[in-house]
């Protein structure tokens, strides 16, 4: 057997494998013996079919199988021995006539292969226009208001107010008295705001905690369906109930003082409202930046694909995509859509691979994937500060989540994009223009319409 390699063009090679009969004869004879042993031919006992008949019946296919094994092994060995860094895998060379497997015993096989191009990424020659999203004062005030609503001061007054939340016990009643063996339930909660009828609300307002009285919840809440939502599906919603008010829970809007500032930003020493609003604004900017990063990432990819020059064996890649599609993509489809749908993605993949190769810190490690999962499941937990027992429990949850290989692959891709985005933001030249969130959305819509044209 003889293997030769020659250049066909920029990043394109031809590999010729010359096979003599002696190279595959042993494999062929072994295959024919196995076929003879398994053959079921009328008139012959198993294993006693004449070899001449076996060769006539199966010789061509057995020869093809033996040649395929020998040639594939030789091709793979040549790639490994010569440390060929290939794009995809080799294809039959379209410029060479295929070998006649039936007539010839000594055969030549020709393969075409694409070499991965040498890529040098120079970030200094890049420029991307993007936006720094700055919330307006009105938007900051709205978030401050929302923080007050979501972090109220909670008290337990002695008497029920118009907007309190109540905890009660209920006991089924009839004619003003509890029914022996009737329905009963503790720990029933509802908000006073759920009572729409003013007359019914008056039955609760100003009642002292511990008060006991008879009500009909279908009347209190306006229907049996609404009553069942509060009492539970198993409760007789149309019945009267003797109730005991166990607790009144009152949430009041907190003052914008140092205690509240500390509650929202425990790691910051904020003394006044202006400093608090500045901190809120900074957090909003971070959130806007995180939400806009995928859009910026796409723009950075576009810039690098345009700026980083290297030759691509496009004709080979078109053939490779068709053959790799298992019949789902035709050569005509590739010719029509290669530039728009494939070339950019292929070029970016090569650029990304070269960046990762030069910066090993971008390689995704298993520990990073686990931490990424934990942040998604438990976003408010600082893993590093946890006790060992809690860490062990979280590790078990993450391990169970990571059993799905497809899910792990998706997470690695997400994490790779996040790390690459941060890396490129630190390397590329980005011209930021300050805009409000509304202005940002308008600019994105304008760009989307322009790209459609």
TORKOL-4160 file (C-alpha; in steps of 0.2 Angstrom, whole numbers, padded with zeros to 4 digits, m for minus):
453
<pt num="1" X="0000" Y="0000" Z="0000"/>
<pt num="2" X="0006" Y="0017" Z="m0004"/>
<pt num="3" X="m0001" Y="0034" Z="0001"/>
<pt num="4" X="0004" Y="0051" Z="m0007"/>
<pt num="5" X="m0002" Y="0068" Z="m0003"/>
<pt num="6" X="m0002" Y="0084" Z="m0014"/>
<pt num="7" X="m0009" Y="0101" Z="m0014"/>
<pt num="8" X="m0024" Y="0106" Z="m0024"/>
<pt num="9" X="m0025" Y="0124" Z="m0019"/>
<pt num="10" X="m0026" Y="0136" Z="m0003"/>
<pt num="11" X="m0030" Y="0125" Z="0012"/>
<pt num="12" X="m0035" Y="0110" Z="0000"/>
<pt num="13" X="m0026" Y="0094" Z="m0002"/>
<pt num="14" X="m0028" Y="0077" Z="m0012"/>
<pt num="15" X="m0024" Y="0061" Z="m0004"/>
<pt num="16" X="m0020" Y="0046" Z="m0015"/>
<pt num="17" X="m0021" Y="0028" Z="m0007"/>
<pt num="18" X="m0014" Y="0014" Z="m0019"/>
<pt num="19" X="m0020" Y="m0003" Z="m0013"/>
<pt num="20" X="m0014" Y="m0019" Z="m0020"/>
<pt num="21" X="m0023" Y="m0036" Z="m0018"/>
<pt num="22" X="m0011" Y="m0042" Z="m0005"/>
<pt num="23" X="m0017" Y="m0027" Z="0006"/>
<pt num="24" X="m0034" Y="m0033" Z="0008"/>
<pt num="25" X="m0034" Y="m0052" Z="0003"/>
<pt num="26" X="m0033" Y="m0058" Z="0021"/>
<pt num="27" X="m0048" Y="m0048" Z="0026"/>
<pt num="28" X="m0057" Y="m0053" Z="0011"/>
<pt num="29" X="m0054" Y="m0072" Z="0013"/>
<pt num="30" X="m0059" Y="m0070" Z="0032"/>
<pt num="31" X="m0075" Y="m0062" Z="0027"/>
<pt num="32" X="m0079" Y="m0075" Z="0014"/>
<pt num="33" X="m0076" Y="m0089" Z="0026"/>
<pt num="34" X="m0088" Y="m0081" Z="0039"/>
<pt num="35" X="m0101" Y="m0079" Z="0025"/>
<pt num="36" X="m0099" Y="m0097" Z="0020"/>
<pt num="37" X="m0101" Y="m0103" Z="0038"/>
<pt num="38" X="m0118" Y="m0093" Z="0040"/>
<pt num="39" X="m0124" Y="m0096" Z="0022"/>
<pt num="40" X="m0141" Y="m0105" Z="0021"/>
<pt num="41" X="m0142" Y="m0112" Z="0003"/>
<pt num="42" X="m0154" Y="m0126" Z="m0001"/>
<pt num="43" X="m0146" Y="m0143" Z="m0005"/>
<pt num="44" X="m0130" Y="m0139" Z="0006"/>
<pt num="45" X="m0127" Y="m0142" Z="0025"/>
<pt num="46" X="m0122" Y="m0126" Z="0035"/>
<pt num="47" X="m0104" Y="m0122" Z="0032"/>
<pt num="48" X="m0103" Y="m0134" Z="0017"/>
<pt num="49" X="m0108" Y="m0122" Z="0003"/>
<pt num="50" X="m0094" Y="m0122" Z="m0010"/>
<pt num="51" X="m0082" Y="m0107" Z="m0009"/>
<pt num="52" X="m0084" Y="m0104" Z="m0028"/>
<pt num="53" X="m0103" Y="m0102" Z="m0025"/>
<pt num="54" X="m0100" Y="m0090" Z="m0010"/>
<pt num="55" X="m0088" Y="m0080" Z="m0020"/>
<pt num="56" X="m0101" Y="m0079" Z="m0034"/>
<pt num="57" X="m0115" Y="m0074" Z="m0022"/>
<pt num="58" X="m0105" Y="m0062" Z="m0011"/>
<pt num="59" X="m0088" Y="m0059" Z="m0018"/>
<pt num="60" X="m0092" Y="m0041" Z="m0024"/>
<pt num="61" X="m0099" Y="m0035" Z="m0008"/>
<pt num="62" X="m0086" Y="m0044" Z="0003"/>
<pt num="63" X="m0072" Y="m0036" Z="m0008"/>
<pt num="64" X="m0080" Y="m0019" Z="m0006"/>
<pt num="65" X="m0082" Y="m0021" Z="0013"/>
<pt num="66" X="m0063" Y="m0027" Z="0014"/>
<pt num="67" X="m0057" Y="m0012" Z="0004"/>
<pt num="68" X="m0068" Y="0000" Z="0014"/>
<pt num="69" X="m0060" Y="m0006" Z="0030"/>
<pt num="70" X="m0042" Y="m0006" Z="0023"/>
<pt num="71" X="m0044" Y="0011" Z="0015"/>
<pt num="72" X="m0053" Y="0019" Z="0030"/>
<pt num="73" X="m0039" Y="0013" Z="0042"/>
<pt num="74" X="m0025" Y="0019" Z="0031"/>
<pt num="75" X="m0033" Y="0036" Z="0028"/>
<pt num="76" X="m0036" Y="0039" Z="0047"/>
<pt num="77" X="m0018" Y="0033" Z="0051"/>
<pt num="78" X="m0011" Y="0045" Z="0038"/>
<pt num="79" X="m0021" Y="0060" Z="0045"/>
<pt num="80" X="m0015" Y="0055" Z="0063"/>
<pt num="81" X="0003" Y="0052" Z="0058"/>
<pt num="82" X="0004" Y="0068" Z="0048"/>
<pt num="83" X="m0005" Y="0078" Z="0061"/>
<pt num="84" X="m0017" Y="0085" Z="0048"/>
<pt num="85" X="m0029" Y="0098" Z="0056"/>
<pt num="86" X="m0044" Y="0096" Z="0045"/>
<pt num="87" X="m0061" Y="0104" Z="0042"/>
<pt num="88" X="m0074" Y="0091" Z="0042"/>
<pt num="89" X="m0068" Y="0074" Z="0035"/>
<pt num="90" X="m0061" Y="0069" Z="0018"/>
<pt num="91" X="m0072" Y="0066" Z="0003"/>
<pt num="92" X="m0070" Y="0057" Z="m0013"/>
<pt num="93" X="m0060" Y="0068" Z="m0025"/>
<pt num="94" X="m0072" Y="0074" Z="m0038"/>
<pt num="95" X="m0058" Y="0077" Z="m0051"/>
<pt num="96" X="m0053" Y="0058" Z="m0051"/>
<pt num="97" X="m0062" Y="0043" Z="m0059"/>
<pt num="98" X="m0069" Y="0031" Z="m0045"/>
<pt num="99" X="m0060" Y="0014" Z="m0045"/>
<pt num="100" X="m0068" Y="m0001" Z="m0053"/>
<pt num="101" X="m0070" Y="m0013" Z="m0038"/>
<pt num="102" X="m0076" Y="m0028" Z="m0048"/>
<pt num="103" X="m0063" Y="m0028" Z="m0062"/>
<pt num="104" X="m0047" Y="m0022" Z="m0054"/>
<pt num="105" X="m0037" Y="m0030" Z="m0040"/>
<pt num="106" X="m0025" Y="m0016" Z="m0038"/>
<pt num="107" X="m0034" Y="0000" Z="m0035"/>
<pt num="108" X="m0031" Y="0019" Z="m0032"/>
<pt num="109" X="m0043" Y="0029" Z="m0021"/>
<pt num="110" X="m0042" Y="0048" Z="m0021"/>
<pt num="111" X="m0048" Y="0059" Z="m0007"/>
<pt num="112" X="m0050" Y="0078" Z="m0006"/>
<pt num="113" X="m0048" Y="0086" Z="0011"/>
<pt num="114" X="m0049" Y="0104" Z="0018"/>
<pt num="115" X="m0035" Y="0110" Z="0030"/>
<pt num="116" X="m0040" Y="0121" Z="0044"/>
<pt num="117" X="m0033" Y="0139" Z="0039"/>
<pt num="118" X="m0020" Y="0148" Z="0050"/>
<pt num="119" X="m0030" Y="0163" Z="0058"/>
<pt num="120" X="m0023" Y="0178" Z="0066"/>
<pt num="121" X="m0036" Y="0188" Z="0075"/>
<pt num="122" X="m0030" Y="0206" Z="0077"/>
<pt num="123" X="m0043" Y="0215" Z="0089"/>
<pt num="124" X="m0035" Y="0232" Z="0087"/>
<pt num="125" X="m0042" Y="0234" Z="0069"/>
<pt num="126" X="m0060" Y="0231" Z="0075"/>
<pt num="127" X="m0074" Y="0244" Z="0078"/>
<pt num="128" X="m0092" Y="0241" Z="0084"/>
<pt num="129" X="m0105" Y="0254" Z="0087"/>
<pt num="130" X="m0116" Y="0250" Z="0101"/>
<pt num="131" X="m0126" Y="0258" Z="0116"/>
<pt num="132" X="m0124" Y="0261" Z="0134"/>
<pt num="133" X="m0142" Y="0260" Z="0140"/>
<pt num="134" X="m0146" Y="0274" Z="0154"/>
<pt num="135" X="m0162" Y="0273" Z="0163"/>
<pt num="136" X="m0172" Y="0289" Z="0165"/>
<pt num="137" X="m0175" Y="0297" Z="0182"/>
<pt num="138" X="m0194" Y="0292" Z="0180"/>
<pt num="139" X="m0189" Y="0274" Z="0177"/>
<pt num="140" X="m0177" Y="0274" Z="0192"/>
<pt num="141" X="m0191" Y="0282" Z="0203"/>
<pt num="142" X="m0203" Y="0268" Z="0197"/>
<pt num="143" X="m0191" Y="0255" Z="0202"/>
<pt num="144" X="m0189" Y="0263" Z="0219"/>
<pt num="145" X="m0208" Y="0263" Z="0221"/>
<pt num="146" X="m0208" Y="0244" Z="0216"/>
<pt num="147" X="m0195" Y="0240" Z="0229"/>
<pt num="148" X="m0205" Y="0248" Z="0242"/>
<pt num="149" X="m0220" Y="0238" Z="0237"/>
<pt num="150" X="m0210" Y="0222" Z="0237"/>
<pt num="151" X="m0202" Y="0225" Z="0253"/>
<pt num="152" X="m0215" Y="0232" Z="0265"/>
<pt num="153" X="m0214" Y="0234" Z="0284"/>
<pt num="154" X="m0225" Y="0220" Z="0291"/>
<pt num="155" X="m0234" Y="0222" Z="0307"/>
<pt num="156" X="m0248" Y="0213" Z="0317"/>
<pt num="157" X="m0261" Y="0225" Z="0323"/>
<pt num="158" X="m0274" Y="0221" Z="0337"/>
<pt num="159" X="m0288" Y="0226" Z="0326"/>
<pt num="160" X="m0292" Y="0222" Z="0307"/>
<pt num="161" X="m0289" Y="0236" Z="0294"/>
<pt num="162" X="m0296" Y="0239" Z="0277"/>
<pt num="163" X="m0280" Y="0232" Z="0268"/>
<pt num="164" X="m0274" Y="0218" Z="0280"/>
<pt num="165" X="m0272" Y="0200" Z="0277"/>
<pt num="166" X="m0281" Y="0189" Z="0289"/>
<pt num="167" X="m0277" Y="0171" Z="0296"/>
<pt num="168" X="m0293" Y="0163" Z="0302"/>
<pt num="169" X="m0300" Y="0146" Z="0309"/>
<pt num="170" X="m0316" Y="0141" Z="0302"/>
<pt num="171" X="m0330" Y="0129" Z="0309"/>
<pt num="172" X="m0345" Y="0124" Z="0299"/>
<pt num="173" X="m0361" Y="0132" Z="0307"/>
<pt num="174" X="m0380" Y="0131" Z="0306"/>
<pt num="175" X="m0393" Y="0142" Z="0314"/>
<pt num="176" X="m0378" Y="0152" Z="0322"/>
<pt num="177" X="m0370" Y="0137" Z="0331"/>
<pt num="178" X="m0356" Y="0126" Z="0326"/>
<pt num="179" X="m0361" Y="0109" Z="0318"/>
<pt num="180" X="m0354" Y="0094" Z="0328"/>
<pt num="181" X="m0343" Y="0084" Z="0316"/>
<pt num="182" X="m0345" Y="0098" Z="0303"/>
<pt num="183" X="m0331" Y="0104" Z="0292"/>
<pt num="184" X="m0317" Y="0113" Z="0300"/>
<pt num="185" X="m0300" Y="0120" Z="0295"/>
<pt num="186" X="m0286" Y="0130" Z="0303"/>
<pt num="187" X="m0274" Y="0142" Z="0294"/>
<pt num="188" X="m0285" Y="0149" Z="0281"/>
<pt num="189" X="m0278" Y="0165" Z="0273"/>
<pt num="190" X="m0286" Y="0179" Z="0263"/>
<pt num="191" X="m0284" Y="0198" Z="0259"/>
<pt num="192" X="m0297" Y="0210" Z="0264"/>
<pt num="193" X="m0295" Y="0217" Z="0246"/>
<pt num="194" X="m0304" Y="0201" Z="0240"/>
<pt num="195" X="m0320" Y="0207" Z="0249"/>
<pt num="196" X="m0328" Y="0218" Z="0236"/>
<pt num="197" X="m0345" Y="0221" Z="0244"/>
<pt num="198" X="m0344" Y="0236" Z="0257"/>
<pt num="199" X="m0357" Y="0228" Z="0268"/>
<pt num="200" X="m0347" Y="0212" Z="0270"/>
<pt num="201" X="m0331" Y="0221" Z="0273"/>
<pt num="202" X="m0339" Y="0230" Z="0287"/>
<pt num="203" X="m0341" Y="0213" Z="0296"/>
<pt num="204" X="m0322" Y="0212" Z="0297"/>
<pt num="205" X="m0315" Y="0230" Z="0298"/>
<pt num="206" X="m0311" Y="0235" Z="0316"/>
<pt num="207" X="m0314" Y="0218" Z="0323"/>
<pt num="208" X="m0301" Y="0213" Z="0336"/>
<pt num="209" X="m0289" Y="0198" Z="0334"/>
<pt num="210" X="m0297" Y="0184" Z="0343"/>
<pt num="211" X="m0315" Y="0189" Z="0338"/>
<pt num="212" X="m0327" Y="0175" Z="0334"/>
<pt num="213" X="m0342" Y="0177" Z="0323"/>
<pt num="214" X="m0353" Y="0169" Z="0310"/>
<pt num="215" X="m0351" Y="0173" Z="0291"/>
<pt num="216" X="m0356" Y="0165" Z="0275"/>
<pt num="217" X="m0341" Y="0166" Z="0263"/>
<pt num="218" X="m0351" Y="0164" Z="0247"/>
<pt num="219" X="m0359" Y="0181" Z="0252"/>
<pt num="220" X="m0342" Y="0188" Z="0258"/>
<pt num="221" X="m0333" Y="0184" Z="0242"/>
<pt num="222" X="m0348" Y="0186" Z="0230"/>
<pt num="223" X="m0350" Y="0168" Z="0224"/>
<pt num="224" X="m0347" Y="0150" Z="0230"/>
<pt num="225" X="m0333" Y="0148" Z="0217"/>
<pt num="226" X="m0323" Y="0163" Z="0224"/>
<pt num="227" X="m0327" Y="0156" Z="0242"/>
<pt num="228" X="m0320" Y="0139" Z="0237"/>
<pt num="229" X="m0304" Y="0147" Z="0231"/>
<pt num="230" X="m0301" Y="0153" Z="0249"/>
<pt num="231" X="m0308" Y="0139" Z="0259"/>
<pt num="232" X="m0302" Y="0125" Z="0248"/>
<pt num="233" X="m0311" Y="0113" Z="0236"/>
<pt num="234" X="m0317" Y="0101" Z="0249"/>
<pt num="235" X="m0326" Y="0114" Z="0260"/>
<pt num="236" X="m0345" Y="0117" Z="0259"/>
<pt num="237" X="m0343" Y="0134" Z="0251"/>
<pt num="238" X="m0362" Y="0138" Z="0252"/>
<pt num="239" X="m0362" Y="0135" Z="0271"/>
<pt num="240" X="m0361" Y="0147" Z="0286"/>
<pt num="241" X="m0345" Y="0146" Z="0296"/>
<pt num="242" X="m0341" Y="0152" Z="0314"/>
<pt num="243" X="m0324" Y="0160" Z="0312"/>
<pt num="244" X="m0310" Y="0165" Z="0324"/>
<pt num="245" X="m0298" Y="0179" Z="0318"/>
<pt num="246" X="m0280" Y="0172" Z="0323"/>
<pt num="247" X="m0270" Y="0186" Z="0315"/>
<pt num="248" X="m0270" Y="0202" Z="0306"/>
<pt num="249" X="m0255" Y="0205" Z="0294"/>
<pt num="250" X="m0252" Y="0223" Z="0289"/>
<pt num="251" X="m0240" Y="0227" Z="0275"/>
<pt num="252" X="m0236" Y="0246" Z="0275"/>
<pt num="253" X="m0225" Y="0255" Z="0263"/>
<pt num="254" X="m0208" Y="0258" Z="0271"/>
<pt num="255" X="m0199" Y="0275" Z="0273"/>
<pt num="256" X="m0184" Y="0278" Z="0262"/>
<pt num="257" X="m0172" Y="0279" Z="0276"/>
<pt num="258" X="m0155" Y="0270" Z="0280"/>
<pt num="259" X="m0164" Y="0254" Z="0287"/>
<pt num="260" X="m0173" Y="0252" Z="0270"/>
<pt num="261" X="m0157" Y="0256" Z="0260"/>
<pt num="262" X="m0148" Y="0243" Z="0270"/>
<pt num="263" X="m0161" Y="0230" Z="0267"/>
<pt num="264" X="m0160" Y="0232" Z="0248"/>
<pt num="265" X="m0141" Y="0234" Z="0247"/>
<pt num="266" X="m0134" Y="0225" Z="0263"/>
<pt num="267" X="m0116" Y="0227" Z="0256"/>
<pt num="268" X="m0117" Y="0246" Z="0254"/>
<pt num="269" X="m0116" Y="0260" Z="0266"/>
<pt num="270" X="m0130" Y="0272" Z="0259"/>
<pt num="271" X="m0134" Y="0287" Z="0269"/>
<pt num="272" X="m0147" Y="0297" Z="0258"/>
<pt num="273" X="m0160" Y="0295" Z="0245"/>
<pt num="274" X="m0149" Y="0302" Z="0231"/>
<pt num="275" X="m0135" Y="0289" Z="0234"/>
<pt num="276" X="m0149" Y="0275" Z="0235"/>
<pt num="277" X="m0156" Y="0281" Z="0218"/>
<pt num="278" X="m0138" Y="0281" Z="0211"/>
<pt num="279" X="m0136" Y="0263" Z="0217"/>
<pt num="280" X="m0153" Y="0258" Z="0210"/>
<pt num="281" X="m0148" Y="0266" Z="0193"/>
<pt num="282" X="m0132" Y="0257" Z="0193"/>
<pt num="283" X="m0140" Y="0240" Z="0195"/>
<pt num="284" X="m0153" Y="0244" Z="0182"/>
<pt num="285" X="m0138" Y="0249" Z="0170"/>
<pt num="286" X="m0131" Y="0232" Z="0174"/>
<pt num="287" X="m0147" Y="0223" Z="0170"/>
<pt num="288" X="m0149" Y="0232" Z="0154"/>
<pt num="289" X="m0131" Y="0228" Z="0149"/>
<pt num="290" X="m0134" Y="0210" Z="0152"/>
<pt num="291" X="m0150" Y="0210" Z="0142"/>
<pt num="292" X="m0141" Y="0219" Z="0128"/>
<pt num="293" X="m0126" Y="0208" Z="0128"/>
<pt num="294" X="m0132" Y="0195" Z="0116"/>
<pt num="295" X="m0136" Y="0208" Z="0103"/>
<pt num="296" X="m0119" Y="0216" Z="0105"/>
<pt num="297" X="m0111" Y="0198" Z="0104"/>
<pt num="298" X="m0120" Y="0196" Z="0087"/>
<pt num="299" X="m0112" Y="0213" Z="0081"/>
<pt num="300" X="m0095" Y="0208" Z="0087"/>
<pt num="301" X="m0096" Y="0192" Z="0078"/>
<pt num="302" X="m0101" Y="0201" Z="0062"/>
<pt num="303" X="m0086" Y="0213" Z="0064"/>
<pt num="304" X="m0074" Y="0199" Z="0067"/>
<pt num="305" X="m0080" Y="0189" Z="0052"/>
<pt num="306" X="m0078" Y="0204" Z="0041"/>
<pt num="307" X="m0061" Y="0210" Z="0048"/>
<pt num="308" X="m0052" Y="0193" Z="0050"/>
<pt num="309" X="m0046" Y="0188" Z="0033"/>
<pt num="310" X="m0042" Y="0170" Z="0028"/>
<pt num="311" X="m0045" Y="0159" Z="0013"/>
<pt num="312" X="m0059" Y="0146" Z="0015"/>
<pt num="313" X="m0061" Y="0131" Z="0003"/>
<pt num="314" X="m0079" Y="0135" Z="m0001"/>
<pt num="315" X="m0081" Y="0123" Z="m0015"/>
<pt num="316" X="m0076" Y="0108" Z="m0003"/>
<pt num="317" X="m0086" Y="0115" Z="0011"/>
<pt num="318" X="m0102" Y="0115" Z="0000"/>
<pt num="319" X="m0100" Y="0097" Z="m0004"/>
<pt num="320" X="m0096" Y="0093" Z="0014"/>
<pt num="321" X="m0112" Y="0101" Z="0020"/>
<pt num="322" X="m0122" Y="0092" Z="0007"/>
<pt num="323" X="m0115" Y="0075" Z="0012"/>
<pt num="324" X="m0116" Y="0078" Z="0030"/>
<pt num="325" X="m0134" Y="0083" Z="0029"/>
<pt num="326" X="m0139" Y="0065" Z="0025"/>
<pt num="327" X="m0150" Y="0070" Z="0011"/>
<pt num="328" X="m0159" Y="0084" Z="0019"/>
<pt num="329" X="m0149" Y="0098" Z="0009"/>
<pt num="330" X="m0146" Y="0098" Z="m0009"/>
<pt num="331" X="m0132" Y="0105" Z="m0019"/>
<pt num="332" X="m0144" Y="0118" Z="m0027"/>
<pt num="333" X="m0149" Y="0123" Z="m0009"/>
<pt num="334" X="m0131" Y="0126" Z="m0004"/>
<pt num="335" X="m0128" Y="0136" Z="m0020"/>
<pt num="336" X="m0142" Y="0147" Z="m0017"/>
<pt num="337" X="m0140" Y="0150" Z="0002"/>
<pt num="338" X="m0121" Y="0147" Z="0006"/>
<pt num="339" X="m0116" Y="0165" Z="0008"/>
<pt num="340" X="m0131" Y="0170" Z="0019"/>
<pt num="341" X="m0134" Y="0154" Z="0029"/>
<pt num="342" X="m0117" Y="0145" Z="0030"/>
<pt num="343" X="m0102" Y="0154" Z="0026"/>
<pt num="344" X="m0103" Y="0167" Z="0040"/>
<pt num="345" X="m0106" Y="0153" Z="0053"/>
<pt num="346" X="m0091" Y="0143" Z="0047"/>
<pt num="347" X="m0080" Y="0157" Z="0047"/>
<pt num="348" X="m0085" Y="0162" Z="0064"/>
<pt num="349" X="m0083" Y="0145" Z="0071"/>
<pt num="350" X="m0065" Y="0145" Z="0064"/>
<pt num="351" X="m0061" Y="0162" Z="0072"/>
<pt num="352" X="m0069" Y="0157" Z="0088"/>
<pt num="353" X="m0059" Y="0141" Z="0089"/>
<pt num="354" X="m0043" Y="0151" Z="0086"/>
<pt num="355" X="m0047" Y="0163" Z="0100"/>
<pt num="356" X="m0051" Y="0149" Z="0112"/>
<pt num="357" X="m0034" Y="0140" Z="0107"/>
<pt num="358" X="m0025" Y="0156" Z="0111"/>
<pt num="359" X="m0034" Y="0159" Z="0127"/>
<pt num="360" X="m0037" Y="0142" Z="0136"/>
<pt num="361" X="m0046" Y="0151" Z="0150"/>
<pt num="362" X="m0061" Y="0152" Z="0138"/>
<pt num="363" X="m0062" Y="0133" Z="0138"/>
<pt num="364" X="m0078" Y="0128" Z="0148"/>
<pt num="365" X="m0074" Y="0117" Z="0163"/>
<pt num="366" X="m0086" Y="0105" Z="0172"/>
<pt num="367" X="m0085" Y="0115" Z="0188"/>
<pt num="368" X="m0090" Y="0131" Z="0179"/>
<pt num="369" X="m0105" Y="0121" Z="0171"/>
<pt num="370" X="m0110" Y="0115" Z="0189"/>
<pt num="371" X="m0109" Y="0133" Z="0196"/>
<pt num="372" X="m0119" Y="0140" Z="0181"/>
<pt num="373" X="m0133" Y="0127" Z="0185"/>
<pt num="374" X="m0133" Y="0132" Z="0203"/>
<pt num="375" X="m0134" Y="0150" Z="0199"/>
<pt num="376" X="m0149" Y="0147" Z="0188"/>
<pt num="377" X="m0158" Y="0136" Z="0201"/>
<pt num="378" X="m0153" Y="0146" Z="0216"/>
<pt num="379" X="m0149" Y="0163" Z="0210"/>
<pt num="380" X="m0149" Y="0171" Z="0227"/>
<pt num="381" X="m0137" Y="0159" Z="0235"/>
<pt num="382" X="m0118" Y="0162" Z="0238"/>
<pt num="383" X="m0111" Y="0145" Z="0236"/>
<pt num="384" X="m0094" Y="0149" Z="0243"/>
<pt num="385" X="m0101" Y="0155" Z="0260"/>
<pt num="386" X="m0112" Y="0139" Z="0262"/>
<pt num="387" X="m0109" Y="0125" Z="0275"/>
<pt num="388" X="m0102" Y="0109" Z="0269"/>
<pt num="389" X="m0118" Y="0100" Z="0271"/>
<pt num="390" X="m0128" Y="0112" Z="0261"/>
<pt num="391" X="m0114" Y="0112" Z="0248"/>
<pt num="392" X="m0116" Y="0093" Z="0247"/>
<pt num="393" X="m0135" Y="0094" Z="0245"/>
<pt num="394" X="m0133" Y="0107" Z="0231"/>
<pt num="395" X="m0120" Y="0097" Z="0222"/>
<pt num="396" X="m0132" Y="0082" Z="0222"/>
<pt num="397" X="m0146" Y="0093" Z="0214"/>
<pt num="398" X="m0133" Y="0100" Z="0201"/>
<pt num="399" X="m0127" Y="0082" Z="0197"/>
<pt num="400" X="m0145" Y="0076" Z="0195"/>
<pt num="401" X="m0148" Y="0090" Z="0183"/>
<pt num="402" X="m0132" Y="0087" Z="0173"/>
<pt num="403" X="m0136" Y="0069" Z="0169"/>
<pt num="404" X="m0145" Y="0074" Z="0153"/>
<pt num="405" X="m0131" Y="0075" Z="0140"/>
<pt num="406" X="m0141" Y="0086" Z="0128"/>
<pt num="407" X="m0145" Y="0098" Z="0142"/>
<pt num="408" X="m0127" Y="0099" Z="0147"/>
<pt num="409" X="m0122" Y="0103" Z="0129"/>
<pt num="410" X="m0134" Y="0117" Z="0129"/>
<pt num="411" X="m0128" Y="0124" Z="0145"/>
<pt num="412" X="m0110" Y="0123" Z="0139"/>
<pt num="413" X="m0115" Y="0133" Z="0123"/>
<pt num="414" X="m0124" Y="0146" Z="0134"/>
<pt num="415" X="m0109" Y="0148" Z="0146"/>
<pt num="416" X="m0097" Y="0148" Z="0131"/>
<pt num="417" X="m0106" Y="0163" Z="0123"/>
<pt num="418" X="m0106" Y="0172" Z="0140"/>
<pt num="419" X="m0088" Y="0170" Z="0142"/>
<pt num="420" X="m0084" Y="0174" Z="0124"/>
<pt num="421" X="m0095" Y="0190" Z="0125"/>
<pt num="422" X="m0085" Y="0196" Z="0141"/>
<pt num="423" X="m0069" Y="0192" Z="0133"/>
<pt num="424" X="m0073" Y="0201" Z="0116"/>
<pt num="425" X="m0079" Y="0216" Z="0126"/>
<pt num="426" X="m0062" Y="0218" Z="0134"/>
<pt num="427" X="m0053" Y="0216" Z="0118"/>
<pt num="428" X="m0062" Y="0224" Z="0104"/>
<pt num="429" X="m0065" Y="0243" Z="0101"/>
<pt num="430" X="m0083" Y="0247" Z="0105"/>
<pt num="431" X="m0090" Y="0265" Z="0102"/>
<pt num="432" X="m0104" Y="0267" Z="0115"/>
<pt num="433" X="m0118" Y="0280" Z="0113"/>
<pt num="434" X="m0129" Y="0284" Z="0128"/>
<pt num="435" X="m0147" Y="0280" Z="0125"/>
<pt num="436" X="m0163" Y="0278" Z="0136"/>
<pt num="437" X="m0171" Y="0261" Z="0136"/>
<pt num="438" X="m0185" Y="0267" Z="0124"/>
<pt num="439" X="m0172" Y="0275" Z="0112"/>
<pt num="440" X="m0163" Y="0258" Z="0112"/>
<pt num="441" X="m0178" Y="0248" Z="0107"/>
<pt num="442" X="m0182" Y="0261" Z="0093"/>
<pt num="443" X="m0164" Y="0259" Z="0086"/>
<pt num="444" X="m0165" Y="0240" Z="0086"/>
<pt num="445" X="m0182" Y="0241" Z="0077"/>
<pt num="446" X="m0174" Y="0253" Z="0064"/>
<pt num="447" X="m0159" Y="0241" Z="0062"/>
<pt num="448" X="m0171" Y="0226" Z="0060"/>
<pt num="449" X="m0181" Y="0234" Z="0046"/>
<pt num="450" X="m0165" Y="0239" Z="0037"/>
<pt num="451" X="m0158" Y="0222" Z="0038"/>
<pt num="452" X="m0174" Y="0215" Z="0030"/>
<pt num="453" X="m0172" Y="0226" Z="0015"/>
